[in-house]
Amino acid sequence: MLHLNLIRLGACRFPSRLMSTKFTSVEINDKTGVAILTLCRPPVNSANAQMLRDIKSSIDEIENNKSKGLIITSGSDKIFSAGLDVLEIYKADKAKICNIWTELQNVWLALYGSSLPTAAAINGHAPAGGCALAIACEYRAMVPNCVIGLNETQYGLIAPRWLVSGYLNVLPQRVAERALTQGRLYSTDEALKEGLIDEIVNSKEEALEKCENFIKSFDKVNPAARSLAKVQFREANIKAFEKNRQKDLDEFVSLASRPEVQKVIGDFMEKNKPKK
């Protein structure tokens, strides 16, 4: 089912093509060539293995259609993405934990290594995996009164090396180190001050507009040259990721399986259990 109730930039002005998977929808504006990938897993876009596969599939489709650029946003009016679905990790066997982490790795590589200009219209809270999606992009516009950050240490986990490299793309090393060790979540204002986001906007519509303007800023740049220039900045991180991918997977499965980590996750689930 297509989530047609989401806000679509320019949908009334230009023809567009719509595609969807179970947990994502994609609109490609035929006039501008910009694709909007919307996360659609209520209530908080927590990413299970299927959603991660859907995100990867949508990114691949956008790349194959030779879109002009990619904007990622959320169908929720409060949450960009709450990160990994802890139900995929809590009391799960190692094979299941391995599966979801592999799918997350696949999404990161597809988005971080995309040849296209990429932007995140952050229209809600973006902790953990939500932040990971945002920092994989080249530009971030965020609405007020929300939080963003990698808060894994609060749950006994740590951000993997490849995600640390993403943080270091946008934050000074000293700031990134303190944020990651503290598991800090930044308010929208704090995120702008530190450089974690590029702009504060008043609404999702404005966020999409700013992201599209960012992509349009490359109109007079040769696409192949732009892509190669992007690779120069990201290639070392991608190669390190690929070299250490299995080690990263083994380390996460081992850490997430520890009794003390499982207890923290269980306590978190109990605390956030829906009230009857």
GIKA-V894859 format. One record per pair of residues at least 4 apart in sequence whose ideal C-beta (glycine too) atoms are under 8 Angstrom apart, sorted by the first residue. I is the first residue (numbers start at 1). J is the second residue. D is the distance in whole Angstrom. If there is no record, write none. Layout:
I;J;D
I;J;D
This chain:
1;20;7
2;18;6
2;20;5
2;25;6
3;20;7
3;25;5
3;38;7
3;40;5
3;75;5
4;18;8
5;75;8
6;25;7
6;38;5
6;40;8
6;75;5
7;204;5
7;205;6
7;208;7
8;16;7
8;27;5
8;36;7
9;29;7
9;34;8
9;36;7
9;205;7
9;208;4
9;209;6
9;212;6
10;14;5
10;16;7
10;29;5
10;31;7
10;32;7
10;212;8
11;16;6
11;27;7
11;29;8
13;31;7
14;29;5
14;30;6
14;31;3
14;32;7
15;29;8
15;30;5
15;31;7
16;27;5
16;28;6
16;29;5
16;30;6
16;31;8
17;27;7
17;28;5
17;30;6
18;25;7
18;26;7
18;27;5
19;25;7
19;26;5
19;28;8
19;58;8
19;61;6
20;24;7
20;25;4
20;26;7
20;40;8
21;25;8
21;54;4
21;57;6
21;58;6
22;50;6
22;51;8
22;54;6
23;39;7
23;40;6
23;41;4
23;50;6
23;51;4
23;54;5
23;55;8
24;37;6
24;38;6
24;39;6
24;40;6
24;51;8
24;54;5
24;55;6
24;57;8
24;58;5
25;37;8
25;38;5
25;40;6
25;75;7
26;35;6
26;36;7
26;37;5
26;38;7
26;58;5
26;61;6
26;62;6
27;35;7
27;36;5
27;38;8
28;33;7
28;34;8
28;35;5
28;36;8
28;62;7
28;65;6
28;67;6
29;33;7
29;34;5
29;35;8
29;36;8
32;68;7
32;212;7
32;216;8
33;67;6
33;68;3
33;69;7
34;67;7
34;68;5
34;69;5
34;70;8
34;71;6
34;212;5
34;215;6
35;62;4
35;65;7
35;67;4
35;68;8
35;69;7
35;70;5
35;71;7
36;71;5
36;72;8
36;73;6
36;121;8
36;208;7
37;55;7
37;58;5
37;59;7
37;62;7
37;70;6
37;71;7
37;72;5
37;73;7
38;72;8
38;73;6
38;74;7
38;75;5
39;45;4
39;51;8
39;55;7
39;72;7
39;73;7
39;74;5
39;75;6
39;76;8
39;80;7
39;81;6
40;45;8
40;75;4
41;45;5
41;46;7
41;47;7
41;48;8
41;51;5
42;75;8
42;76;7
43;76;7
43;79;7
44;76;7
44;79;4
44;81;7
44;82;4
45;51;8
45;74;6
45;75;8
45;76;6
45;79;6
45;80;7
45;81;4
45;82;6
45;130;7
46;51;8
46;81;7
46;82;5
46;83;7
46;84;7
46;85;4
46;86;8
47;51;5
47;52;5
47;55;8
47;81;7
47;83;7
47;84;5
47;85;6
47;100;8
47;104;7
47;129;5
48;52;7
48;85;4
48;87;7
48;88;5
48;100;7
49;53;6
49;88;6
49;99;5
49;100;5
49;103;5
50;54;6
51;55;6
51;85;8
52;56;6
52;100;7
52;103;4
52;104;6
52;106;7
52;107;5
53;57;6
53;103;6
53;106;8
54;58;6
55;59;6
55;107;5
55;110;8
55;111;8
55;133;8
56;60;6
56;103;7
56;106;5
56;107;5
56;110;5
57;61;6
58;62;6
59;63;6
59;70;7
59;107;7
59;110;4
59;111;6
59;114;7
60;64;6
60;110;7
61;65;6
62;67;5
62;70;5
62;116;7
63;67;8
63;110;8
63;114;7
63;115;7
63;116;7
67;116;6
68;116;7
68;117;8
68;215;6
69;116;5
69;117;4
69;118;7
69;119;7
69;212;8
69;214;8
69;215;3
69;218;8
70;114;6
70;116;5
70;117;7
70;118;5
70;119;7
70;137;8
71;118;8
71;119;5
71;120;7
71;121;6
71;208;6
71;211;4
71;212;7
71;215;7
72;111;8
72;118;7
72;119;8
72;120;5
72;121;7
72;133;6
72;134;8
72;137;7
73;80;7
73;120;7
73;121;4
73;122;8
73;123;6
73;204;7
73;207;7
73;208;7
73;211;8
74;79;6
74;80;5
74;81;7
74;122;8
74;123;6
74;124;6
76;80;8
76;123;8
76;124;6
77;123;7
77;124;7
77;204;7
78;124;5
78;125;7
79;124;4
79;125;5
79;130;8
80;120;8
80;122;5
80;123;6
80;124;5
80;125;6
80;126;4
80;130;5
80;133;8
80;134;7
80;146;8
80;148;8
81;126;6
81;129;6
81;130;3
81;133;6
82;125;7
82;127;6
82;128;7
82;129;8
82;130;6
83;127;6
83;128;3
83;129;3
83;130;6
83;131;8
83;132;8
84;88;7
84;89;7
84;100;7
84;104;7
84;128;7
84;129;5
85;89;8
85;100;8
86;90;5
86;265;5
86;268;7
86;269;6
87;269;8
88;92;6
88;96;6
88;97;7
88;100;4
89;96;8
89;97;6
89;100;7
89;256;5
89;265;6
90;262;7
90;265;5
90;266;6
90;269;6
91;262;7
91;266;8
92;96;4
92;97;5
93;97;7
94;98;6
94;253;5
94;257;6
95;99;6
96;100;7
97;101;6
97;252;7
97;253;5
97;256;5
97;257;7
98;102;6
98;249;6
98;253;5
99;103;7
100;104;6
101;105;6
101;249;6
101;252;5
101;253;7
101;256;8
102;106;7
102;249;6
103;107;7
104;108;6
104;129;7
104;132;8
105;109;6
105;162;8
105;241;8
105;245;6
105;248;7
105;249;7
106;110;6
107;111;6
107;133;8
108;112;5
108;132;7
108;136;6
108;162;6
108;163;7
108;166;8
108;241;8
109;113;5
109;238;7
109;241;7
109;242;8
110;114;7
111;118;7
111;133;7
111;136;4
111;137;7
112;136;4
112;162;8
112;166;7
112;234;6
112;237;7
112;238;7
113;234;7
113;238;5
114;118;5
115;227;4
115;230;7
116;227;8
117;138;6
117;139;8
117;214;7
117;215;5
117;218;6
117;226;7
118;136;7
118;137;4
118;138;5
118;139;7
119;137;5
119;138;7
119;139;4
119;140;7
119;141;7
119;210;8
119;211;4
119;212;8
119;214;5
119;215;6
120;133;7
120;134;4
120;137;4
120;139;7
120;140;5
120;141;7
120;211;7
121;141;6
121;204;6
121;207;4
121;208;5
121;210;8
121;211;5
122;126;5
122;130;8
122;134;6
122;140;6
122;141;7
122;142;4
122;143;7
122;146;7
122;148;7
122;197;7
122;207;7
123;142;8
123;143;5
123;203;8
123;204;4
123;207;6
124;143;7
124;146;6
125;130;7
125;146;5
125;147;5
125;148;7
126;130;4
126;131;5
126;133;8
126;134;5
126;142;8
126;146;7
126;147;7
126;148;4
127;131;6
127;147;6
127;148;7
127;149;6
127;150;8
127;151;5
127;185;6
128;132;7
128;150;6
128;151;6
128;152;6
129;133;7
130;134;7
130;148;7
131;135;6
131;148;5
131;149;6
131;150;5
132;136;6
132;150;7
132;163;6
132;166;7
133;137;7
134;140;5
134;148;7
134;197;8
135;140;8
135;163;8
135;166;4
135;167;6
135;169;7
135;170;6
135;196;7
136;166;6
138;214;8
138;230;8
139;198;5
139;211;6
139;214;4
140;196;7
140;197;4
140;198;5
140;199;8
141;197;7
141;198;6
141;199;5
141;200;8
141;201;5
141;206;7
141;207;4
141;210;4
141;211;6
142;146;6
142;148;7
142;188;5
142;191;7
142;192;8
142;197;5
142;199;8
142;200;6
142;201;7
142;207;7
143;188;7
143;200;8
143;201;6
143;202;7
143;203;7
143;204;7
143;207;6
144;188;5
144;189;8
144;200;6
144;202;7
145;187;8
145;188;6
146;187;7
146;188;5
147;185;4
147;186;6
147;187;6
147;188;8
148;185;7
148;186;6
148;188;8
148;191;5
148;196;6
148;197;7
149;179;6
149;183;8
149;184;5
149;185;4
149;186;5
149;191;8
149;196;8
150;159;5
150;163;7
150;167;7
150;179;7
150;180;6
150;183;7
151;155;8
151;183;4
151;184;7
151;185;5
152;157;4
152;158;6
152;159;5
152;180;8
152;183;6
153;157;7
153;158;6
153;180;7
153;181;6
153;182;7
153;183;4
154;183;4
155;183;8
155;261;7
155;264;5
155;265;6
155;268;6
156;255;8
156;258;7
156;260;6
156;261;4
156;264;5
156;265;8
157;252;8
157;255;6
157;256;7
157;261;7
158;180;8
158;255;7
159;163;4
159;164;5
159;167;7
159;180;6
160;164;7
160;248;5
160;251;8
160;252;7
161;165;7
161;240;7
161;241;8
161;244;7
161;248;7
162;166;7
162;237;7
162;240;7
162;241;4
162;244;8
162;248;7
163;167;7
164;168;6
164;176;7
164;180;7
165;169;7
165;237;4
165;240;7
165;241;8
166;170;7
166;237;8
167;171;5
167;176;4
167;179;7
167;180;7
168;173;6
168;176;5
169;233;8
169;234;8
169;237;8
170;195;6
170;196;6
171;175;5
171;176;4
171;179;7
171;194;6
171;195;6
171;196;6
172;176;7
172;195;8
173;177;6
174;178;7
175;179;6
175;194;6
176;180;6
177;181;6
178;182;6
178;184;7
179;184;4
179;186;8
180;184;8
186;190;4
186;191;4
186;194;6
186;196;6
187;191;7
188;192;7
188;197;7
188;200;6
189;193;6
189;200;7
190;194;6
191;196;4
191;197;5
192;196;8
192;197;5
192;198;8
192;199;7
192;200;6
198;214;8
199;210;6
201;206;4
201;207;5
201;210;6
202;206;5
203;207;7
204;208;6
205;209;6
206;210;6
207;211;6
208;212;6
209;213;6
210;214;7
211;215;7
212;216;6
213;217;7
218;223;8
218;226;6
221;225;7
221;226;5
222;226;6
223;227;6
224;228;6
225;229;6
226;230;7
227;231;7
228;232;7
229;233;7
230;234;6
231;235;5
234;238;6
235;239;6
236;240;6
237;241;6
238;242;6
239;243;6
240;244;6
241;245;6
241;248;8
244;248;5
245;249;6
246;250;6
247;251;6
248;252;6
249;253;6
250;254;6
251;255;6
252;256;6
253;257;6
254;258;7
255;261;6
256;261;6
256;262;8
257;261;7
257;262;7
258;262;7
259;263;6
260;264;7
261;265;6
262;266;6
263;267;6
264;268;6
265;269;6
266;270;6
267;271;6
268;272;6
269;273;6
